[in-house]
Amino acid sequence: MIIISVKSNSTILNDILKLEKRSNIKLNSFEKILLTNNGTTEQFLQILSNSLTKIVIMQQTEKNNIITRKINIITKDRGKILAAANSIIYLKNLPNKIKYEIRKGEKGIGMIILENKLETYKRIKEIGYNSKEAYIYRKYKLLSGKHIISRVIENFSIGVYD
């Protein structure tokens, strides 16, 4: 496993180049954009796959006002897994309507936030490559104002997006 700590979202291309060099891989432009994307991952994957997507909740539990969830983002037409994500969601920092939508487990947090027009910011903390399972990943914090809404790890298979 190759891990690169990201110091700043504005210089992440340098971190991607380090990741490629250390892991001896060459990422295509789509894979690089997946690692740097600050928008809604599900929306971006829809464009890359030219397909509507859906969220499949693999696991979701709530304890002490915190939801932990594992999801897959898949294409609606083919059921192809485009990404897998693990999230820790801090409910105390979210409006009630968004809490309700997350608890329903029908949509990804990014789409829920987009639909509810909550201003957020992604702070990418780490990118990496798992050579055993051939995927790249990123870890980030999702913030609204100064409050952490969620911590997320997203995994993307390489060689799929081109």
MOBELTA-V940693 format. One record per pair of residues at least 12 apart in sequence whose ideal C-beta (glycine too) atoms are under 6 Angstrom apart, sorted by the first residue. I is the first residue (numbers start at 1). J is the second residue. Records with the same first field share a line. If there is no record, write none. Layout:
BEGIN
I->J + J
END
This chain:
BEGIN
1->130
2->22 + 23 + 128 + 129
3->128
4->18 + 19 + 127
5->126
6->124 + 125 + 126
9->124
12->36
15->127
16->32 + 35
19->127 + 129
23->129
28->162
30->48 + 161
31->158 + 161
34->156
35->127 + 138
38->122
40->110 + 114
41->110
42->73 + 108 + 110 + 111
45->73 + 82
48->161
49->75 + 82
51->75 + 77
52->76
53->73 + 75
54->76
55->71 + 107 + 108
56->72 + 74
57->71 + 105
58->70
60->105
65->91 + 92
66->90
67->89
68->88
69->87
70->86
71->85
72->84
83->154 + 156
84->155
85->152 + 154
86->153
87->150 + 152
88->151
89->150
90->148
93->147 + 149
98->112 + 116
118->144
120->142 + 144
121->143
122->140 + 142
123->140 + 141
124->138 + 140
125->139 + 140
126->139
134->158
135->155 + 157
136->156 + 158
137->155
138->154
139->153
140->152
END
